[in-house]
Amino acid sequence: MKIVFLVLTTFFSIGINASNFVSMKIPQSTIMVEAPNIIVALPPSYKSDTTKKYPVLFVLDGETNGELVDGMLQRLHLSNGSNEHIIVGVTSSNRLRDFAPTVNKDPRGPVGEGGGGDKFLDFLETELIPEVNTKYRTNDHNVIAGHSIAGLLVIHSFQSRPNLFQGHLAFSPAVWWGERETSQSTKKYVTTAKHIQNYLYMAIGSESGEMRQVYDSLAQTILRNRNIDFNVRFDEFEHEGHDFTMAAGLYNSLKGLFQYQQKLGI
C-alpha cells in the first residue's frame, strides 16, 4: 500500500486536474455499434513547440485511469525520466464485451460475455489511431495500457497485432479469462516468432489460486523467450490487491518505457 500512496502523492502534488483532458469528437464508427468515449490530454510543450511530434499513449478505461497516467508522466518528465506523450483515454460502456477477445463459457465467470476484443482493436487500428494522427502531431510510436480485462486486451494485441503498438502496459491482465485462449496464444507467439521488437510491462498483485498460476506460467514463458530487442519488465506486488496494481506499477512501467524509447532514439 505504501507504493500506491507514493504514486497518488505524486499525482496530486503537481496539480493535475480534469482540465488536462478534453473530449475528442470522431466520425461515426463503421465498426462499433456503440463507440467508446474518447478524451485527449496534450503535453505541456505542445502549444509552444509547434514542430515537435509526440508518442501517443492510449489508456483503456481512460475516464478512470487517464488522470493518474497523465500526472505520473508529467512528474517523470520534470525529472528527465520520461518523454512527453499525447494521452488518449478510451472508455467503453461495456468492458467485458469490448475488451475480452473471446466469449467466456466457464460457469465460474459471466457466461456468454466477451468476444468483441478484435472488433475493438479494429476500431483502434483503422479509425481512432488514424484520426489521432490527423488531428495531432504524432511520431508513429504508439503505446497501449490497461488493467484487468483491459490488460487482457493489451496482451491480446501484443500477440495478435504485434506492430500495432510499440509498447504494451498490462496491469493484472485477466489472462485467466475463458479457456485461457489469450495466454495460450501469447505463449505460442513468443516461442515461435523469429524476432520481437517491442516493450512489454506486466504486473500482478496479491491474486492467488488459478488466477496467479495462469499469470505466472505466461510470465515465465515470456521471460524464457526474450531477445535483445524484446524489452520486458515484470513486477509482483504481493501486498497490493487486484484493484491497486495499476497505481503500484505505473512508475516502473513508464520508466521502463522511457528506457526502451531511448534505445530507439525517441
VENWOZI-V21034 format. One record per backbone hydrogen bond with DSSP energy under -0.5 kcal/mol. CO is the residue of the C=O (numbers start at 1). NH is the residue of the N-H. Records with the same first field share a line. If there is no record, write none. Layout:
CO: NH, NH
//
This chain:
1: 5
2: 6
3: 7
4: 8
5: 9
6: 10
7: 11
8: 12
9: 13
10: 14
11: 14, 16
12: 15
17: 20
18: 21
20: 42
22: 40
23: 25
33: 35
37: 91
38: 24
39: 89
40: 22
41: 87
43: 46
45: 49
48: 50
49: 52
54: 139
55: 86
56: 58, 143
57: 59, 88
58: 60, 145
59: 90
61: 64, 65
62: 66
65: 69
66: 70
67: 71
68: 72
69: 73
70: 74
71: 75
72: 76
73: 77
74: 78
75: 79
76: 79, 81
77: 80
84: 55
85: 87
86: 57, 88
87: 41, 89
88: 59
89: 39, 91
90: 61, 62, 92
91: 37
94: 98
95: 99, 100
96: 100
97: 116
100: 115, 116, 117
102: 115
104: 112
105: 107
106: 109
109: 111
110: 113
113: 104
116: 120
117: 121
118: 122
119: 123
120: 124
121: 125
122: 126
123: 127, 128
124: 129
127: 131
128: 132
129: 133
130: 134
131: 135
132: 136
136: 138
137: 54
140: 142
141: 56
142: 166, 167
143: 58
144: 169
145: 60
146: 171
147: 150
148: 152, 174
149: 153
150: 154
151: 155
152: 156
153: 157
154: 158
155: 159
156: 160
157: 161
161: 164, 165
166: 199
167: 144
168: 170, 201
169: 146, 171
170: 172, 203
171: 148
173: 175
174: 177
175: 183
177: 180
180: 184
181: 185
182: 186
183: 187
184: 188
185: 189
186: 190
187: 191
188: 192
189: 193
196: 198
198: 231
199: 168
200: 233
201: 170
202: 235
203: 172
204: 237
208: 211, 212
209: 213
210: 214
211: 215
212: 216
213: 217
214: 218
215: 219
216: 220
217: 221
218: 222
219: 223
220: 224
221: 225
222: 225
223: 226
227: 230
229: 198, 231
230: 232
231: 200
233: 202
235: 204
236: 238
237: 240
240: 206
241: 244
242: 245
244: 248
245: 249
246: 250
249: 253
250: 254
251: 255
252: 256
253: 257
254: 258
255: 259
256: 260
257: 261
258: 262
259: 263
260: 264
261: 266
262: 265
//
